[in-house]
């Protein structure tokens, strides 16, 4: 007889027992239900966290970004403060020529919040002086048909051009009006708009106000990045700051695996050109990423522990109920054996029963996990509006279900063996 | 013509504490096809042990059993299960129907453990067996909804559904009222016309008298083997 033919009646029997002992079965399943629910909810929430974080790290320039900032001198060099020149365009050249691991160098000179005006329309936005390499370092771009970004020529010639964020365009220009080529006022001076940065959410000019998404839906938090105006770094230094000191450098490593080498080489190059003065700081996103990985594994460990313990307890619950059920049905086992059932038939029957109980428990667990994840999304959305909603992944659900059946099978082996080994004569005599 | 069952020198010894108990102490018997036999004896006489061994539920300590010409005294458990499913039927004093199954499912139970089990064929055979015992109108009832006599008739249907060579009925009337005793005994007696050997195991002389041959047992031996 094929194994399938033997399994079918066994499974039907299992369902029948389940129906006959609803309360007891539900109680025995509670461990499995909780286990599967916490397992699935855990994986889902952690995955959601990972997704959120990826977005966050990406917004910071990703793992391949190195940030060089202006820092006060350390205590032992304080007396040399007058010699400190800060970060300048000379450093940009220096790094470009001596640190080949760095693929892009983006000097940045923060001007600050400025009023931008187009006739009677005004808006306040943050103005930054940048160069062409800002785009690859910040992972931004200018969509085709929306002009161009600041070019090397702009930096070289100190031109009066500006690239706007999509949100600024919406504030300064009527809808459907192409801003490229228009002239706006910045501190009373005329600046020609040469391009518009990509819209972080969707594309085009209109800020799609979280279409089809609830408050706090994914993406809305990055919309601040659609503000801002960018002018050539030399223009910012000369015409706004009156200094040659940059606020910082953004560097992009060609190969993220060589991040540490690039950091070391950059540090050496800068120390050399700064006459040994440590008036700068170098940071990477690696620390943030490391912190996050630690949080993630802590979450996985604690929630996984809860899931593991509940699944274990769930397995014991099922074994317990199976043993009780077999004790109650010793006579049935005797009858089945008397009419021709082999030990393996009964083993299969009770194993299938355990599997059916745990499978049904697993399905109920998935229902509960759906509730947990929905609840967590609501709480998270209220507490941290930047978080993206976690979604139940069919693969994870299948995994949870698979887990529960495996637990049921493992827990069912011992009771099923007891049933298979019962002596038919003893079993029939049992009251 | 060879007997259906032929046993020689059958012994069964249990170890009870320090003592050996001889439940069967050298039994020689032959059972023919289509016989109606009663095994009579008080409790402890070895009649139940004999039934369990002949019914492939137990193995003898010594001796030989030829069943349909094959030596079966030392079969492994799975082979014995095959015989129980294919060649032997049981009727118990306590009916031993499974309460959660319907009458039809109870009767079909022996068939599902067969190698060529097929749900539709099983149901058809179970229906036919139930018609045979006059219970064809109660297929979808549960055993709990039936009277004692009806339950025992269902149990007889379960015993014959697999077309066995021999049926063992262990005190089949012990839990029945007088009216049903006759009915069940008549039913069992009528099975011999289909070539089935029927073995009644009882301590009740009046029940044993219904059989065509009475084997009286005492202390693990055959005391009397009388044909009428």
Interface residues (C-beta under 8 A of the other chain):
Chain A: X1 X5 X9 X16 X17 X20 X331 X332 X334 X335 X336 X337 X338 X339 X340 X341 X342 X343 X344 X345 X424 X425 X428
Chain B: X52 X55 X57 X58 X77 X78 X81 X82 X84 X85 X86 X90 X92 X96 X97 X98 X100 X109 X110 X112 X113 X114 X115 X116 X117 X158 X162
